[in-house]
Amino acid sequence: MSLTKRAERRLDHLVLPVVDLMTARLRLAALGFSVAPDARHPFGTENACVYFADGTYLEPLGIADLELYKHQTGEFVRRDRAFRFRQGDNGLSALAFKSDDAAADHAAFTDTGIAAGELFSFSRAFRGADGSEATASFRLAFAADLRAPDLFFFTCEREQPLSPPEALLGHGNGVTGIAEVVLGETNPMDFEPLVTGLAGGGDVDIHPHGVTVSGPGASLSVFSHDYLHERLGIVPPPPGRGLFARAIVFEASDLAALAEMLEQNGVAHRRADDSLRVPPAPGQGATFIFKEA
């Protein structure tokens, strides 16, 4: 499988299914993140996002209206339902890339055989920390690989862009953005054409344990499960093939202060290789790795 090289795609956000937003909010607050007010989608889900100064964000995703959610046929909800059925209500299910033209992305995905579902547009209310409200509109183009049922991708074009309030960009843990997203697979090179094509360009580093695509934004890596276990202490998933989202690497301003905060908040963590590592927990669906910016 090969994708036509395009301009480099920057990471936009990560989708993290959670059992409910309160669980996610408590966990993320204990980790030192500022969490936005709850926001509902018109298809039965809701989020409470964590925004970063580098323009990326986390999207903890809960189910707000189960009846509405169950009857949706759009790709986003279908994929979320499938993930929760297979992996449970705690994980990292999707990577979203920034886009200026989702329609062109959909056409490119269709040409290369990885398009998933139709081009999708929706709007939702946006409430700032000060209580002000506005409307945000999005257009999404989906991509997926049948060999990897537990992870999907999409590009996100903002038709009515909104900037999060400045107060939500500052975090007690000193995090300024996402540096890398780490995926796991038994044979990483089987998915090298997919990840390099999705990233749209950038520098490709192929090494014995996997591949990393790096550019102006967050890097995207695929490593073997054995390497992730030995190098980062990440417990391998149950036996099976396919891409699994395993870790998010954040840039933070002061690891010593962050370690003290985690200790005070009772968050289990380990310091190794100039980083702090926090294993997954309810409301935090992947290993969080903090590196000093």
C-alpha positions in Angstrom: 0.0 0.0 0.0 1.4 3.4 -1.0 0.1 6.9 -0.5 0.8 9.8 -2.7 3.2 12.2 -0.9 1.5 15.4 0.1 2.4 18.4 2.3 3.3 17.3 5.8 0.3 16.7 7.9 0.6 18.0 11.5 -1.1 16.2 14.3 -4.3 17.9 15.4 -5.7 15.8 18.3 -6.0 12.3 19.8 -9.3 10.6 20.6 -9.4 8.8 23.9 -12.6 6.8 24.7 -13.5 7.0 28.4 -16.2 5.4 30.5 -17.4 8.9 31.4 -16.1 12.4 31.4 -16.0 12.7 35.2 -13.5 9.8 35.4 -11.4 11.4 32.7 -11.6 14.9 34.3 -10.4 13.6 37.7 -7.6 11.6 36.2 -6.4 14.4 33.9 -6.6 16.9 36.7 -4.5 14.6 38.9 -1.9 14.6 36.1 -1.8 18.4 36.2 -3.8 19.1 33.1 -6.4 21.9 32.7 -9.6 20.4 31.2 -12.1 22.3 29.1 -15.9 22.3 30.0 -17.9 19.4 28.7 -19.2 19.8 25.1 -21.7 17.6 23.3 -21.7 16.3 19.7 -24.9 16.0 17.7 -24.4 12.2 17.4 -24.6 11.2 21.1 -21.0 11.6 22.3 -19.4 14.3 24.4 -15.9 15.5 25.2 -13.8 17.5 27.7 -10.7 18.5 25.8 -7.2 19.3 27.0 -5.6 22.0 24.7 -1.9 22.7 24.3 0.0 25.8 23.2 1.5 23.9 20.2 -2.0 23.6 18.7 -2.6 20.0 19.5 -5.1 18.6 22.0 -6.5 15.5 23.7 -10.1 14.6 23.2 -11.5 12.3 26.0 -14.7 11.0 24.5 -17.7 9.8 26.5 -21.2 8.8 25.6 -23.8 11.5 26.5 -27.0 10.0 24.9 -26.8 6.2 24.6 -30.0 5.9 22.5 -28.9 8.5 20.0 -25.4 7.0 20.0 -26.7 3.5 19.3 -28.6 4.5 16.2 -25.8 6.5 14.5 -24.4 5.1 11.2 -21.6 7.7 10.7 -18.0 6.5 10.6 -16.9 8.3 13.8 -19.5 6.6 16.0 -19.3 3.3 14.2 -15.5 3.2 14.9 -16.0 4.3 18.5 -18.6 1.5 19.1 -16.3 -1.1 17.6 -13.3 0.1 19.7 -15.3 0.0 22.9 -16.6 -3.5 22.0 -13.1 -4.9 21.4 -11.0 -2.9 23.8 -13.3 -1.5 26.5 -14.1 2.1 27.6 -10.5 3.2 28.1 -8.0 3.7 25.3 -6.7 5.7 22.4 -8.7 5.0 19.3 -7.9 7.6 16.7 -5.3 10.1 15.5 -6.6 13.3 13.8 -4.4 15.4 11.5 -4.9 19.1 10.7 -6.4 19.8 7.2 -7.1 22.8 5.0 -9.2 20.7 2.6 -10.8 17.5 4.0 -12.5 16.9 0.6 -9.1 16.6 -1.1 -7.9 14.3 1.7 -11.0 12.1 1.2 -10.2 11.9 -2.5 -6.6 11.0 -1.8 -7.7 8.3 0.7 -10.1 6.9 -1.8 -7.5 6.8 -4.6 -5.2 4.8 -2.3 -7.8 2.4 -0.9 -7.8 3.5 2.7 -10.8 5.8 2.8 -13.3 4.8 5.5 -16.8 6.1 5.2 -18.0 9.3 3.7 -16.8 12.9 4.1 -18.5 14.1 7.3 -19.5 17.6 8.5 -20.9 18.6 11.8 -21.2 21.6 14.2 -21.3 21.8 18.0 -21.5 24.4 20.7 -18.3 25.6 22.2 -18.2 27.0 25.7 -15.2 28.8 27.0 -13.8 28.9 30.6 -15.5 32.2 31.0 -18.9 30.8 30.1 -19.1 32.4 26.7 -20.6 30.3 23.9 -20.0 29.9 20.2 -20.4 27.3 17.4 -17.5 25.2 16.0 -17.9 23.5 12.6 -15.8 20.7 11.3 -15.3 18.5 8.2 -13.7 15.1 8.6 -12.1 12.7 6.1 -11.5 9.2 7.5 -8.8 6.6 6.8 -8.4 3.1 8.1 -6.6 -0.2 7.4 -8.5 -3.4 7.6 -5.5 -5.1 9.2 -5.7 -2.6 12.1 -9.3 -2.6 13.4 -8.5 -0.9 16.8 -7.1 2.3 15.4 -8.3 4.8 12.8 -7.3 8.1 11.4 -8.9 11.2 10.1 -8.1 14.7 8.9 -9.9 17.6 10.5 -10.8 20.8 8.7 -12.2 23.6 10.8 -14.9 25.4 8.7 -15.5 27.8 11.6 -12.3 27.7 13.7 -12.3 28.7 17.3 -9.3 29.2 19.6 -9.5 27.9 23.1 -9.2 30.5 25.9 -5.7 31.3 27.0 -6.5 30.0 30.5 -7.0 26.5 29.1 -3.5 26.4 27.4 -1.6 26.6 30.7 -1.2 23.4 32.7 0.0 22.8 36.2 2.3 20.0 34.9 4.1 22.4 32.6 3.1 20.6 29.4 3.3 22.7 26.3 2.4 20.1 23.6 2.5 16.6 22.2 6.0 15.5 20.9 5.3 12.0 19.7 2.6 9.4 19.4 3.8 5.8 19.8 2.0 2.8 18.1 2.8 -0.8 18.6 2.7 -3.8 16.2 4.4 -7.2 16.0 6.0 -6.3 12.7 6.2 -2.5 12.5 7.4 -2.4 8.9 4.2 -3.9 7.7 2.6 -0.5 8.4 5.5 1.8 7.4 3.8 2.8 4.1 0.6 3.6 5.9 2.1 5.8 8.6 4.5 7.6 6.3 1.8 8.3 3.8 -0.7 9.5 6.5 2.0 11.9 7.9 2.3 13.2 4.3 6.1 13.7 4.4 8.7 14.5 7.0 11.9 12.6 7.8 11.5 8.8 8.0 13.8 7.0 10.4 13.8 3.2 9.9 15.7 1.2 12.5 15.7 -2.4 13.8 12.7 -1.9 16.2 10.4 0.1 13.9 9.9 3.4 12.1 9.5 7.1 13.1 8.1 9.8 10.9 9.1 13.3 12.2 8.3 16.7 10.8 7.4 20.2 12.1 4.8 18.8 14.5 4.5 15.7 16.6 6.4 12.6 15.5 4.6 9.3 14.7 6.3 6.1 15.6 5.5 2.4 15.2 7.6 0.0 17.4 7.5 -3.7 18.1 5.7 -4.7 21.3 8.9 -6.4 22.5 10.8 -3.2 22.1 8.2 -1.1 23.9 8.2 -3.5 26.8 11.9 -3.6 27.1 12.6 0.1 26.5 9.5 1.8 28.0 8.0 -0.9 30.3 4.7 -0.9 28.3 2.9 -4.2 28.8 2.2 -5.9 25.4 -1.5 -6.2 24.4 -3.2 -9.6 24.1 -1.8 -11.7 21.2 -2.9 -10.4 17.8 -1.9 -8.3 14.9 -2.7 -4.7 14.0 -1.8 -1.3 15.1 -2.4 -0.4 18.8 -1.9 3.1 20.2 0.5 2.6 23.1 1.9 5.9 24.4 1.7 9.7 24.1 4.9 11.7 24.6 4.5 15.2 26.0 6.9 18.1 26.3 7.0 19.6 29.8 8.9 22.5 31.2 10.2 21.0 34.5 10.2 17.2 35.2 11.3 17.7 38.9 8.3 19.8 39.6 6.1 17.5 37.7 7.3 14.5 39.7 6.6 16.3 42.9 3.1 17.1 41.7 2.4 13.5 40.7 3.7 12.3 44.1 1.4 14.7 45.9 -1.6 13.6 43.8 -0.9 9.9 44.4 -0.2 9.2 40.7 2.1 6.2 40.1 5.0 7.1 37.9 8.6 6.1 37.1 11.5 8.2 36.1 13.8 6.7 33.5 15.9 7.9 30.5 15.3 11.6 31.3 11.5 11.1 31.3 8.6 10.5 33.6 6.3 7.6 32.6 2.8 7.1 33.9 1.0 3.8 33.1 -2.6 3.8 31.8 -5.4 4.2 34.2 -9.2 4.8 33.9 -9.6 8.2 32.1 -6.1 7.9 30.7 -6.1 5.3 27.9 -2.4 5.1 27.0 1.0 5.4 28.7 1.8 9.1 29.2 5.5 9.9 28.9 6.7 13.4 29.9 10.0 14.7 28.5 11.6 18.0 29.4 11.2 20.6 26.6 
